[in-house]
Amino acid sequence: MSTVAFHTLGCKVNFYDTEGIWQTFRAAGYEQVSFEAQADVYVINTCTVTHTGDHKSRQMIRRAVRRNPQAVVVVTGCYAQISSEQVARIAGVDLVVGNDRKTEIVQRVAEVLQEQHPDVQQSVGNILKAKDFEEMDVSSFSDRKRANLKIQDGCNNFCTFCIIPYARGLIRSRKPEHIVAQASKLAMAGYREIILTGIHTGGYGADLQGYRLADLIQELEKIPEIYRLRISSIEASEIDERLIDVLGRSQKVCRHLHIPLQAGHNQILKHMNRHYTVEQFADKLTRLRSALPNVAITSDVIVGFPGETDEYFTESTRFIEEQRFSQLHVFPYSPRQGTPAAQFPDQIPETEKEHRVSQLLQVSKSLTANYAVQFIRKTLQVIPEELFFPEDAEDIFIRDFGMWDNLDVDLKTWLIGHADNYLRVAFPLPLGVSLQSLLGEVCVVEVKQSNWNVQLGQMTGQVTQHEIFKA
């Protein structure tokens, strides 16, 4: 049996796409092996959001070539789309495939094998002309306890710093009936949380006639088998009264929203071509918190954008603190060739970017700690995803919660996962309970200790399958 290995860089959409590509290989009779193993075919799904993404993509391509020089090496994803000629010049690459042609990969590999490694084949077109969503139905995930469900691709915003519209094309929404059908299958397969994801998730339906994200959420809400829905990301400009109403009435959408801010100063937002002001952004958060008490709002922030003075950065930091985010993802600005911002004057030195990143990461830790502390001695529903190895766990519990003998838990086995508000929660395995019976299931955990990184707690119960399907 022929073997295939995958390596994925970048966002949730890329990980979803890799699973879809794997499904086509499996249907063709392939067996999947580790990327560290010797395989007949290697598929590298690349990222190009930053220079780091480009560099890591090249590293993984060369690693695959070294591992088995006789293998067929396939490169796809955003770096392959943007820099196909550059990728094709890397020694050992056999096939370069664009972002809207991933369903062709198995067929293209067969052609390469038939021709016994001819010159590099490229299947990369002008993705800005792509009109249709590329269907890749994924019914299970190789190593995930929560299921990603891709609902759209592409972006129409063209922020001045962002290369993604050129790598992913314009918005292409998946047909609602296909999303509903796949969501049902994932829920029936045992996934307790489904994450609606896309390149521009909140833009879902922009290319459909009178059907938007709020409509989709209402349809998914009706599926009894679905227990928890999470929206991966949504722009503030797309949060309207109808969506807020739908979210406020929902029994299944997680009380967590990721809303990218990018900058907390109007002048920088204008230069970024963002579609809101800080005042409008703050107003949206106020309305959301009114409809969704205790909602966790996480965000993305870019520091060191051209023209961001010390004063602008200080004002941005103050605004971020005032908005009480529960976590920040902080990125230094990375110039991307082909984007307007790469040509802007007043570029910020790398050392200053690093300094600002460090400052905002400290702010993020403080914000997370301030949000998390309110849940001490309260219960959260947590879906454990993997084992956790906390330092000095025994000392922590003896010091803060009393002797282990009173807790009826296994000191050596800890699990960690996300609560619906996206806090990471870890807890020791109760005695007499098997590890496999809890992974991917909904556990009720009382939070005992809180900090910015992880909440420690004790499992007090489990949501049964009957209760899940009844929800």
matplotlib code that plots the C-alpha trace (Angstrom):
import matplotlib.pyplot as plt

x = [0.0, 1.3, 1.9, 1.4, 2.6, 1.4, 2.8, 0.5, 1.5, -0.7, -4.4, -7.3, -8.4, -5.2, -5.6, -9.1, -7.9, -5.2, -7.8, -9.8, -6.8, -6.1, -9.7, -9.0, -5.8, -7.5, -10.2, -7.4, -6.0, -3.2, -2.1, -1.1, 2.2, 4.0, 5.9, 9.0, 8.7, 9.7, 6.7, 5.9, 4.2, 4.7, 2.2, 3.2, 0.3, 2.1, 1.5, 2.6, 1.1, 4.5, 8.1, 8.4, 5.6, 7.6, 10.8, 9.1, 7.4, 10.7, 12.3, 9.6, 9.8, 13.5, 13.1, 10.7, 13.1, 15.9, 13.8, 13.0, 14.6, 12.5, 9.2, 6.7, 6.8, 3.6, 3.5, 0.1, -1.3, -0.8, 3.0, 2.5, -0.2, 1.7, 5.2, 4.7, 7.8, 10.0, 8.6, 9.0, 12.8, 13.3, 15.2, 13.1, 9.7, 7.5, 4.1, 2.9, -0.9, -2.9, -5.4, -8.5, -7.3, -6.5, -9.1, -6.9, -3.8, -4.3, -4.9, -1.8, 0.3, -0.8, 0.3, 3.7, 4.2, 3.2, 5.7, 8.4, 9.2, 9.2, 9.9, 8.0, 4.3, 2.4, -1.4, -1.7, -4.2, -5.4, -7.3, -8.9, -11.0, -12.2, -16.0, -16.9, -16.2, -14.0, -15.9, -13.9, -16.2, -14.3, -16.2, -13.4, -10.1, -6.9, -5.7, -8.4, -11.1, -12.9, -14.0, -13.2, -16.0, -14.9, -17.8, -16.1, -12.9, -11.4, -11.6, -12.9, -11.4, -7.9, -6.3, -3.2, -0.9, -2.5, -1.5, -4.3, -6.8, -4.1, -3.4, -7.0, -9.1, -12.4, -15.2, -16.7, -19.3, -20.2, -23.8, -25.8, -27.2, -23.7, -22.6, -25.7, -25.1, -21.5, -22.2, -24.7, -22.2, -19.5, -21.9, -23.1, -19.4, -18.9, -17.5, -19.0, -17.7, -17.8, -15.7, -17.1, -14.0, -12.9, -10.5, -13.1, -15.7, -17.9, -18.1, -20.0, -22.9, -21.6, -21.8, -25.2, -28.6, -29.9, -28.3, -25.6, -23.9, -26.8, -29.0, -26.5, -26.2, -30.0, -30.1, -27.3, -29.0, -31.8, -29.6, -30.2, -26.9, -24.8, -23.8, -21.4, -20.7, -17.8, -17.2, -13.5, -13.3, -15.5, -14.8, -16.4, -17.8, -19.9, -21.5, -25.0, -28.1, -29.5, -26.3, -26.1, -29.8, -29.1, -26.0, -27.9, -30.7, -28.4, -28.2, -25.2, -22.8, -19.9, -19.6, -16.4, -15.8, -12.5, -12.8, -9.6, -8.8, -5.3, -4.7, -6.2, -5.7, -7.9, -5.1, -3.4, -6.8, -7.4, -3.9, -4.6, -7.9, -9.9, -13.6, -14.3, -13.0, -12.0, -15.3, -17.3, -15.3, -15.9, -19.6, -19.9, -18.2, -20.6, -23.6, -22.2, -21.5, -25.1, -26.5, -23.8, -22.9, -19.4, -18.5, -14.8, -13.5, -10.1, -8.4, -5.5, -3.2, -0.4, 2.3, 4.9, 2.7, 4.3, 3.6, 2.8, 4.5, 5.3, 2.3, 0.0, 1.2, 0.6, -3.0, -3.6, -2.4, -4.7, -7.6, -6.9, -6.8, -10.1, -11.8, -11.1, -10.1, -9.6, -6.6, -4.5, -2.7, 0.2, 2.1, 4.9, 4.1, 5.7, 5.9, 4.6, 5.7, 2.7, 0.7, 0.4, 1.8, 5.1, 5.7, 4.5, 7.0, 7.9, 8.6, 9.3, 12.7, 12.5, 13.9, 11.1, 8.5, 10.0, 9.8, 6.2, 5.2, 6.8, 4.8, 1.5, 2.1, 2.4, -0.8, -2.5, -1.4, -2.9, -6.1, -6.5, -5.8, -8.4, -11.0, -10.3, -10.3, -14.1, -14.6, -12.8, -15.1, -17.4, -17.9, -17.1, -17.8, -14.5, -13.7, -10.4, -8.2, -4.9, -2.7, -1.3, 1.9, 1.9, 4.9, 4.6, 0.9, 1.0, 2.5, -0.1, -3.0, -1.6, -0.9, -4.2, -6.8, -5.7, -4.3, -4.6, -6.2, -9.3, -9.6, -9.9, -7.8, -4.8, -1.8, 0.1, -2.6, -3.9, -6.1, -6.4, -8.9, -11.0, -14.1, -16.8, -15.3, -12.0, -10.1, -7.7, -8.6, -6.6, -7.8, -6.5, -8.1, -10.6, -9.8, -11.6, -12.3, -10.6, -8.7, -10.3, -13.8, -13.1, -11.0, -13.3, -16.3, -17.9, -16.6, -17.9, -14.9, -14.8, -12.0, -9.7, -6.9, -6.7, -3.9, -3.2, -2.0, -4.2, -6.9, -6.6, -9.6, -11.3, -13.8, -17.2, -19.3, -19.7, -22.4, -23.9, -24.6, -28.3, -28.0, -25.9, -28.5, -31.2, -29.6]
y = [0.0, 3.5, 5.9, 9.6, 12.1, 15.6, 18.7, 21.7, 25.3, 28.2, 28.6, 26.4, 26.5, 25.0, 22.2, 21.6, 21.5, 19.0, 16.7, 17.0, 16.2, 13.2, 11.9, 11.9, 10.0, 7.5, 6.9, 6.2, 3.5, 5.3, 4.8, 7.9, 7.8, 10.3, 13.2, 11.9, 8.6, 7.6, 8.0, 7.6, 11.1, 14.2, 17.0, 20.3, 22.7, 26.1, 29.5, 32.9, 35.4, 36.4, 35.9, 33.3, 31.3, 31.4, 30.3, 27.4, 26.3, 26.0, 24.2, 21.5, 21.1, 20.5, 18.2, 16.0, 15.9, 14.8, 12.1, 10.3, 11.8, 9.3, 10.5, 12.7, 16.0, 18.1, 21.8, 23.5, 26.3, 30.1, 30.2, 27.8, 30.1, 33.4, 32.2, 29.2, 29.8, 30.2, 26.9, 25.1, 26.0, 24.1, 20.9, 17.9, 19.5, 17.6, 19.3, 22.8, 23.1, 26.3, 27.0, 26.4, 23.1, 20.9, 18.3, 17.6, 16.6, 12.8, 12.8, 15.0, 12.7, 9.8, 11.7, 12.5, 8.8, 7.7, 10.0, 9.0, 12.4, 14.7, 18.4, 20.1, 20.3, 23.4, 23.8, 27.3, 29.8, 33.3, 32.7, 36.1, 34.7, 31.7, 31.7, 28.5, 27.1, 23.9, 21.2, 18.9, 17.0, 16.0, 13.5, 13.0, 14.4, 12.5, 14.1, 16.6, 16.3, 19.4, 19.6, 22.4, 23.0, 25.2, 27.4, 29.8, 30.7, 34.0, 37.6, 40.9, 43.3, 43.9, 45.3, 47.1, 44.8, 41.5, 39.2, 36.7, 37.9, 37.4, 33.9, 32.8, 34.9, 36.6, 35.3, 32.0, 30.7, 27.0, 26.1, 26.0, 22.6, 21.1, 22.8, 21.5, 18.0, 17.9, 19.4, 16.7, 14.0, 15.5, 15.7, 12.1, 11.0, 12.2, 15.7, 17.8, 21.1, 22.3, 25.3, 27.3, 28.4, 30.2, 32.8, 35.5, 33.6, 36.6, 37.4, 34.1, 34.7, 37.9, 36.1, 34.4, 36.0, 37.2, 34.5, 35.4, 33.9, 34.6, 32.5, 29.7, 29.7, 29.5, 26.4, 24.7, 25.5, 23.2, 20.1, 18.2, 16.3, 19.5, 20.4, 23.3, 25.7, 28.1, 30.9, 31.0, 34.7, 37.6, 41.2, 44.0, 45.5, 42.4, 42.3, 43.8, 43.8, 40.7, 38.7, 40.0, 38.9, 35.4, 35.0, 36.2, 33.7, 30.8, 27.8, 26.3, 29.1, 29.3, 32.5, 33.3, 35.5, 36.3, 39.8, 41.1, 44.7, 45.0, 48.5, 50.7, 54.0, 55.5, 56.8, 53.4, 51.7, 54.1, 53.3, 49.6, 50.0, 48.5, 49.2, 50.7, 53.2, 52.5, 54.1, 51.8, 48.8, 49.7, 50.1, 46.6, 45.1, 46.9, 45.6, 42.0, 42.0, 43.2, 40.3, 37.7, 38.3, 37.0, 36.6, 36.1, 38.3, 37.6, 39.6, 40.0, 43.0, 44.1, 46.2, 48.3, 49.1, 51.8, 55.2, 53.8, 56.4, 55.8, 58.0, 56.0, 52.7, 54.1, 55.1, 51.7, 49.9, 52.1, 51.3, 47.5, 47.6, 49.5, 46.9, 44.1, 41.4, 38.0, 37.2, 38.9, 37.3, 39.8, 40.0, 42.3, 43.9, 41.9, 43.6, 41.4, 42.1, 43.1, 44.7, 48.5, 48.8, 47.3, 50.6, 52.9, 55.4, 55.4, 51.7, 50.7, 49.1, 45.4, 46.0, 48.4, 45.9, 43.3, 45.6, 46.5, 42.8, 42.1, 44.9, 43.8, 40.2, 41.3, 43.2, 40.1, 38.0, 40.5, 40.7, 36.9, 36.7, 39.4, 37.6, 34.1, 35.0, 35.4, 31.7, 30.5, 28.2, 28.1, 25.2, 25.2, 22.7, 21.5, 19.3, 17.6, 17.3, 15.9, 15.1, 17.9, 17.9, 20.8, 21.6, 21.0, 20.0, 18.1, 21.0, 23.3, 21.2, 20.4, 24.1, 25.5, 22.8, 20.4, 16.9, 14.8, 12.0, 14.1, 14.8, 11.2, 11.9, 10.4, 12.6, 11.5, 11.9, 15.3, 16.4, 19.8, 21.3, 24.4, 25.6, 27.2, 30.7, 29.5, 29.3, 26.5, 24.3, 21.4, 18.8, 15.5, 12.2, 11.0, 7.6, 4.7, 6.7, 5.8, 8.4, 7.4, 7.8, 11.5, 12.7, 14.6, 14.5, 17.3, 17.3, 19.6, 21.1, 23.3, 25.9, 25.8, 28.0, 30.7, 32.4, 33.8, 30.5, 27.7, 27.2, 24.3, 22.5, 19.3, 17.3, 17.1, 15.4, 14.6, 15.6, 12.3, 11.5, 11.6, 15.1, 16.2, 15.0, 16.5, 19.9]
z = [0.0, -0.9, 1.9, 2.3, 5.0, 5.7, 7.3, 7.8, 8.6, 9.5, 10.3, 11.1, 7.5, 6.4, 8.9, 7.7, 4.1, 4.9, 6.4, 3.2, 1.1, 3.3, 2.7, -1.1, -0.6, 1.7, -0.9, -3.4, -1.2, 0.6, 4.2, 6.2, 8.1, 10.2, 8.5, 10.3, 8.5, 5.0, 2.8, -0.9, -1.1, 1.1, 1.1, 2.6, 3.2, 3.5, 5.0, 3.8, 6.3, 7.5, 6.4, 9.1, 7.4, 4.2, 5.9, 7.8, 4.6, 2.8, 5.7, 5.7, 1.9, 2.1, 5.1, 3.1, 0.2, 2.4, 4.1, 0.9, -2.3, -4.3, -2.9, -4.7, -2.9, -3.2, -2.1, -1.7, 0.4, 0.5, 0.0, -3.0, -4.4, -4.0, -4.9, -7.1, -9.3, -6.2, -4.7, -8.0, -8.0, -4.7, -5.6, -5.1, -5.5, -8.0, -7.8, -6.9, -6.4, -5.9, -3.1, -5.2, -6.7, -3.7, -4.7, -7.8, -5.8, -5.9, -9.6, -10.2, -8.0, -10.2, -13.3, -11.8, -10.9, -14.3, -15.9, -13.4, -12.0, -15.0, -14.6, -11.8, -12.5, -11.5, -11.2, -10.0, -11.5, -10.8, -7.6, -7.7, -10.5, -8.5, -8.1, -6.4, -2.9, -3.3, -1.5, 0.7, 3.1, 6.3, 8.5, 11.1, 12.2, 12.7, 15.9, 17.1, 19.8, 18.5, 14.9, 12.4, 9.9, 7.0, 5.8, 3.4, 1.7, 0.6, 1.8, 0.2, 2.7, 1.2, 4.4, 3.3, 5.4, 4.3, 1.5, 2.1, -0.5, -3.1, -1.7, -1.1, -3.5, -2.9, -0.6, -1.7, 0.7, 1.1, 0.4, 3.7, 3.0, 2.7, 6.0, 7.8, 6.5, 7.5, 10.9, 11.6, 10.6, 12.8, 15.8, 15.3, 15.0, 18.6, 18.2, 21.1, 19.7, 16.1, 15.2, 12.2, 10.4, 7.2, 6.0, 6.7, 8.7, 9.5, 5.8, 5.2, 2.8, 1.2, -2.2, -1.4, -1.9, 1.4, 3.6, 6.2, 9.2, 11.5, 9.2, 9.3, 13.0, 13.4, 11.1, 13.0, 16.3, 15.2, 14.9, 18.2, 18.0, 18.1, 21.6, 21.2, 18.3, 18.2, 15.7, 14.9, 14.1, 13.1, 12.2, 14.3, 11.1, 10.5, 14.0, 13.5, 15.6, 14.0, 14.7, 18.3, 18.8, 17.4, 19.5, 22.6, 22.2, 21.2, 23.5, 21.6, 20.5, 22.9, 25.1, 23.3, 20.2, 18.5, 17.1, 15.5, 16.5, 14.8, 16.1, 18.8, 17.1, 14.4, 12.3, 12.1, 11.5, 8.5, 7.1, 7.5, 5.6, 8.5, 8.3, 11.7, 14.2, 17.8, 18.9, 16.7, 17.9, 21.5, 20.9, 19.4, 22.4, 24.7, 22.9, 22.8, 26.5, 27.2, 25.2, 26.3, 30.0, 30.8, 27.1, 26.5, 23.7, 22.3, 19.7, 17.2, 17.4, 15.0, 16.5, 14.6, 11.6, 9.5, 11.1, 14.6, 16.8, 20.5, 21.2, 19.0, 20.5, 24.0, 23.1, 21.5, 24.6, 26.8, 24.5, 24.6, 28.4, 28.5, 26.3, 28.8, 26.2, 27.7, 25.6, 22.8, 19.9, 19.2, 16.0, 14.8, 11.5, 8.7, 5.3, 2.5, -1.1, -3.2, -0.4, -0.1, 3.4, 2.3, 0.4, 3.2, 4.7, 8.4, 8.7, 12.3, 13.3, 14.2, 17.7, 18.4, 17.1, 19.4, 22.4, 21.7, 21.2, 24.6, 26.2, 24.8, 25.7, 29.3, 29.0, 27.5, 30.6, 32.9, 30.9, 30.9, 34.6, 35.3, 33.2, 34.6, 38.3, 38.3, 37.7, 40.8, 42.8, 39.8, 37.4, 33.7, 31.0, 29.6, 26.6, 27.5, 24.4, 25.6, 28.6, 30.7, 32.8, 35.2, 37.3, 41.0, 40.6, 43.9, 45.8, 44.3, 45.4, 48.8, 49.5, 48.1, 48.4, 51.0, 50.9, 47.8, 49.8, 50.1, 46.4, 45.1, 42.0, 40.1, 40.7, 37.7, 35.0, 34.2, 31.3, 29.7, 27.3, 26.5, 28.3, 26.2, 27.1, 25.7, 29.0, 29.2, 32.1, 33.5, 36.0, 37.4, 36.3, 38.9, 40.4, 38.8, 35.6, 32.3, 30.4, 27.1, 28.5, 29.1, 26.1, 23.8, 26.1, 28.1, 31.7, 34.5, 36.3, 39.4, 39.1, 42.1, 41.0, 38.3, 36.4, 32.9, 31.4, 32.7, 35.2, 37.6, 38.8, 39.9, 37.9, 39.6, 36.9, 33.2, 30.7, 29.4, 25.8, 26.6, 27.9, 25.0, 22.4, 24.5, 24.7]

ax = plt.figure().add_subplot(projection="3d")
ax.plot(x, y, z, "-o")
ax.set_aspect("equal")
plt.show()
